[in-house]
């Protein structure tokens, strides 16, 4: 994949737990990493399979490998892109070559 095709700017956020002024634990999303990505919607068989399980609002973001994301936990991270929030479903270190990461995210706020 040519680096020039990574035209989209995404922000990866990490969920942290903090304590408010009265001692209650609250979840806060903080910016973790901003980077360039290639964003691609699902097509063909992937799209129809996603429709079957009501996950058609899925986008696959391909980014350059970053060791800070090597063991990313989809529950603790999410992606912000084009004024939408994408919850991570899956991550893939492409061919285990530490060159690219594919992050599959799904949004619940409108069509992707």
C-alpha positions as CSV (number, residue, x, y, z in Angstrom):
1,X,0.0,0.0,0.0
2,X,1.4,3.4,-1.0
3,X,1.7,5.8,2.0
4,X,0.1,8.5,-0.2
5,X,-3.2,6.6,-0.1
6,X,-3.4,7.3,3.7
7,X,-5.2,10.6,3.3
8,X,-7.6,10.5,6.3
9,X,-6.6,11.8,9.7
10,X,-7.9,9.7,12.6
11,X,-7.6,10.0,16.3
12,X,-7.3,6.9,18.5
13,X,-8.6,7.4,22.0
14,X,-8.0,5.3,25.1
15,X,-10.5,4.8,27.9
16,X,-9.2,5.7,31.3
17,X,-10.9,5.5,34.7
18,X,-10.6,8.5,37.0
19,X,-12.3,9.6,40.2
20,X,-14.4,12.7,40.4
21,X,-14.6,15.2,43.2
22,X,-16.9,13.0,45.3
23,X,-15.0,9.8,44.8
24,X,-17.1,8.1,42.1
25,X,-15.2,6.4,39.3
26,X,-15.9,7.7,35.8
27,X,-14.7,6.6,32.4
28,X,-13.0,9.3,30.3
29,X,-11.8,9.0,26.7
30,X,-8.5,10.7,26.1
31,X,-6.7,11.2,22.8
32,X,-3.9,8.6,22.6
33,X,-2.6,8.9,19.0
34,X,-3.4,11.0,15.9
35,X,-2.3,9.5,12.6
36,X,-2.9,9.1,8.9
37,X,-5.1,6.2,7.7
38,X,-6.6,4.6,4.7
39,X,-10.3,4.2,5.4
40,X,-12.3,1.6,3.5
41,X,-15.9,0.5,3.9
42,X,-16.9,-3.1,3.6
43,X,-17.8,-4.5,0.2
44,X,-18.9,-7.8,-1.4
45,X,-19.1,-10.8,0.9
46,X,-17.9,-8.8,3.9
47,X,-20.7,-6.3,3.6
48,X,-23.4,-8.8,3.3
49,X,-22.1,-10.8,6.2
50,X,-22.0,-7.6,8.2
51,X,-25.6,-6.8,7.3
52,X,-26.6,-10.2,8.6
53,X,-25.3,-9.3,12.0
54,X,-26.4,-5.7,11.9
55,X,-22.8,-4.4,11.6
56,X,-23.0,-2.7,8.2
57,X,-21.7,0.6,9.7
58,X,-18.2,-0.9,9.7
59,X,-15.0,0.8,8.3
60,X,-11.6,-0.7,8.1
61,X,-8.8,1.8,8.9
62,X,-5.3,0.8,7.7
63,X,-2.5,2.7,9.5
64,X,1.3,2.4,9.6
65,X,2.4,0.1,12.4
66,X,3.1,1.7,15.7
67,X,4.5,-0.3,18.5
68,X,2.3,1.6,21.0
69,X,-0.6,-0.2,19.3
70,X,0.9,-3.6,19.2
71,X,-1.3,-5.1,21.9
72,X,-4.3,-2.8,21.5
73,X,-7.3,-3.9,23.4
74,X,-10.5,-3.1,21.4
75,X,-12.5,-2.6,24.5
76,X,-10.2,0.2,25.8
77,X,-9.7,2.1,22.5
78,X,-11.9,3.7,19.9
79,X,-11.4,5.8,16.7
80,X,-12.7,9.3,15.9
81,X,-13.1,10.1,12.2
82,X,-15.3,12.5,10.3
83,X,-17.2,13.5,13.4
84,X,-18.1,9.9,14.2
85,X,-17.0,7.5,16.9
86,X,-16.0,4.0,15.8
87,X,-15.8,1.3,18.5
88,X,-13.1,-1.2,17.6
89,X,-14.2,-4.7,16.7
90,X,-10.9,-6.2,15.6
91,X,-7.3,-5.4,15.0
92,X,-4.9,-7.1,12.5
93,X,-1.1,-6.8,12.3
94,X,-1.1,-7.4,8.5
95,X,0.9,-10.6,7.8
96,X,2.7,-10.0,11.1
97,X,5.3,-7.9,9.3
98,X,4.9,-4.9,11.7
99,X,4.3,-2.6,8.7
100,X,0.6,-1.9,8.8
101,X,-2.3,-2.3,11.3
102,X,-5.9,-2.8,10.2
103,X,-8.4,-1.5,12.7
104,X,-12.0,-2.5,12.1
105,X,-14.4,-0.1,13.7
106,X,-18.2,0.2,13.9
107,X,-20.3,3.2,14.5
108,X,-23.7,3.4,15.9
109,X,-24.4,7.0,15.0
110,X,-25.6,6.9,11.4
111,X,-24.2,5.2,8.3
112,X,-20.5,4.9,7.9
